[in-house]
Amino acid sequence: MDPIRVGIIGFGRSGCGIHANAIAHIPEQFTVTAICDLLPERRSHEKFPLAKACASAEEVISDPGVELVVVASYNCTHAVLAEKALLAGKHVLCEKPFGYTTADVDAMIAASKKAGRILQPFQQRRFEEDFQKVREICRSGILGDLTYIRISWPGFARRWDWQTSRRYGGGQLYNNGPHLIDHAMELFENREPERVTARFRNALSSGDAEDEFDVLLQAAGAPDVEIMISATCAFPQDRWLVCGKAGTLRGSGQKLEWKYVDWSRHEKRPLDLHPLEGRRYCSEKLDWQTGVWEAAQNTDAGAGAAPAPKPVLKLYDSLYRAVRLGEPQLITPEQVRKRIAVMEQCYRQNDIPFPRESRS
Ligand SMILES: NC(=O)c1ccc[n+]([C@@H]2O[C@H](COP(=O)([O-])OP(=O)(O)OC[C@H]3O[C@@H](n4cnc5c(N)ncnc54)[C@H](O)[C@@H]3O)[C@@H](O)[C@H]2O)c1
């Protein structure tokens, strides 16, 4: 057994709650050997009593007992710490956001290439079952050419922590946005959007960053993809709505349903400019086919909820295979760079400055 020795920087909801807790389930693949937080009381974990307690990120990055650095500190620190750790010869698992700008990502990728170390973006929600099912149905073609996709994360909640402060790199687009933008770009089949339109609002947040946004991605030959996160929508909405020329899919993390028609089994309808007989409206009976998918267990972890563990373990497994077995990464920095390019455009078109630590 040769588990990868992990040093975690930032030991809060993510560093402790997501990463260390996940690693505790896969001792044959990973173990935590160093824990760092600005707060002294956050430098330990009961499952890893031998882990070194570190007061600074530099201590973790320079520790020869650490092979992989998990960057789970404030958003504004990600790119800088990831680059430093790579140049110090560590593999890096970087929480979202994967930097703020493409310049941030490019510097991380360059450091990873120079050092010959793996740089892994932490986009675990790519492995969520409902998303995987939505993508499978979209790609199957049963809904026909897709016209419009809406991904919604509604909620009605106040927030008052650092994630609401621009100084720390907060704001919903860089907080939960990376997950939705990742899903959207996958459904966009990774094309570069020709037009990105973003609107931001600060409704209930105590800080100066947005807690609501909607983003529209458009390109010729691709469906319009709209993404929204709301802090003032108290009624549940479908997370997924996918419209196509042959059918529609809707649903949530628990349940998806879709219905579609086979147009070749319907009467042809050429343009007829004569007023319809009997003053009728256009109406016809459609021969619907239907499908349903239900999650085996409750996996829905929307905005504000702790993420489900299964996708986290899947990402860790793929990272282990990349580091120890040389297998290709399932989620690459180059893919995630395209998402950061979209997010960068959203902030630039709204004249929102990037945090100081960013390269732009
Ligand atoms: N992938 C996901 O689903 C997911 C979920 C939650 C959080 N996150 C990400 O994890 C990161 C942390 O968020 P959180 O919710 O855990 O916040 P948190 O406030 O719970 O914890 C952050 C911790 O990092 C420490 N910290 C900050 N800067 C540091 C530094 N330079 N050196 C050492 N420690 C430092 C803080 O003291 C704090 O304890 C964020 O980037 C967030 O976007 C990702």
The ligand as a Tripos MOL2 file, in Angstrom:
@<TRIPOS>MOLECULE
LIG
   44    48     1     0     0
SMALL
NO_CHARGES

@<TRIPOS>ATOM
      1 N1        -16.1530   21.9440   -4.3230 N.am      1 LIG1
      2 C1        -17.1140   22.2300   -3.4600 C.2       1 LIG1
      3 O1        -18.2250   21.6970   -3.5400 O.2       1 LIG1
      4 C2        -16.8340   23.2140   -2.3680 C.ar      1 LIG1
      5 C3        -17.6640   23.3090   -1.2510 C.ar      1 LIG1
      6 C4        -17.3330   24.2220   -0.2500 C.ar      1 LIG1
      7 C5        -16.2280   25.0530   -0.4010 C.ar      1 LIG1
      8 N2        -15.4680   24.9540   -1.5280 N.ar      1 LIG1
      9 C6        -14.2980   25.8340   -1.7050 C.3       1 LIG1
     10 O2        -13.3710   25.6080   -0.6580 O.3       1 LIG1
     11 C7        -12.7000   26.8110   -0.3280 C.3       1 LIG1
     12 C8        -12.8680   27.0580    1.1660 C.3       1 LIG1
     13 O3        -14.2230   27.2870    1.4420 O.3       1 LIG1
     14 P1        -14.8810   26.8240    2.8160 P.3       1 LIG1
     15 O4        -16.3350   26.7940    2.5830 O.co2     1 LIG1
     16 O5        -14.1840   25.6170    3.3210 O.co2     1 LIG1
     17 O6        -14.5320   28.0650    3.7440 O.3       1 LIG1
     18 P2        -14.3310   28.0350    5.3430 P.3       1 LIG1
     19 O7        -14.4860   29.4330    5.7820 O.co2     1 LIG1
     20 O8        -15.1930   27.0030    5.9680 O.co2     1 LIG1
     21 O9        -12.8290   27.5640    5.4940 O.3       1 LIG1
     22 C9        -11.7540   28.2410    4.9160 C.3       1 LIG1
     23 C10       -10.5780   28.0270    5.8420 C.3       1 LIG1
     24 O10        -9.3930   28.3870    5.1570 O.3       1 LIG1
     25 C11        -8.5360   29.0430    6.0790 C.3       1 LIG1
     26 N3         -7.6000   29.8290    5.2810 N.ar      1 LIG1
     27 C12        -7.8990   30.8430    4.4350 C.ar      1 LIG1
     28 N4         -6.7950   31.2910    3.8380 N.ar      1 LIG1
     29 C13        -5.7640   30.5400    4.3060 C.ar      1 LIG1
     30 C14        -4.3740   30.4910    4.0560 C.ar      1 LIG1
     31 N5         -3.8000   31.3530    3.2160 N.pl3     1 LIG1
     32 N6         -3.6330   29.5830    4.7090 N.ar      1 LIG1
     33 C15        -4.2080   28.7030    5.5670 C.ar      1 LIG1
     34 N7         -5.5250   28.7070    5.8400 N.ar      1 LIG1
     35 C16        -6.2910   29.5900    5.2060 C.ar      1 LIG1
     36 C17        -9.4910   29.8340    6.9680 C.3       1 LIG1
     37 O11        -8.9040   30.1430    8.1970 O.3       1 LIG1
     38 C18       -10.6710   28.8650    7.0930 C.3       1 LIG1
     39 O12       -10.5480   28.0210    8.2260 O.3       1 LIG1
     40 C19       -13.3360   27.8950   -1.1720 C.3       1 LIG1
     41 O13       -12.5060   28.1720   -2.2420 O.3       1 LIG1
     42 C20       -14.6380   27.2990   -1.6550 C.3       1 LIG1
     43 O14       -14.9980   27.7850   -2.9250 O.3       1 LIG1
     44 C21       -15.7460   24.0460   -2.4810 C.ar      1 LIG1
@<TRIPOS>BOND
     1     1     2 1
     2     2     3 2
     3     2     4 1
     4     4     5 ar
     5     4    44 ar
     6     5     6 ar
     7     6     7 ar
     8     7     8 ar
     9     8     9 1
    10     8    44 ar
    11     9    10 1
    12     9    42 1
    13    10    11 1
    14    11    12 1
    15    11    40 1
    16    12    13 1
    17    13    14 1
    18    14    15 2
    19    14    16 1
    20    14    17 1
    21    17    18 1
    22    18    19 2
    23    18    20 1
    24    18    21 1
    25    21    22 1
    26    22    23 1
    27    23    24 1
    28    23    38 1
    29    24    25 1
    30    25    26 1
    31    25    36 1
    32    26    27 ar
    33    26    35 ar
    34    27    28 ar
    35    28    29 ar
    36    29    30 ar
    37    29    35 ar
    38    30    31 1
    39    30    32 ar
    40    32    33 ar
    41    33    34 ar
    42    34    35 ar
    43    36    37 1
    44    36    38 1
    45    38    39 1
    46    40    41 1
    47    40    42 1
    48    42    43 1
@<TRIPOS>SUBSTRUCTURE
     1 LIG1         1 GROUP 0 **** ****
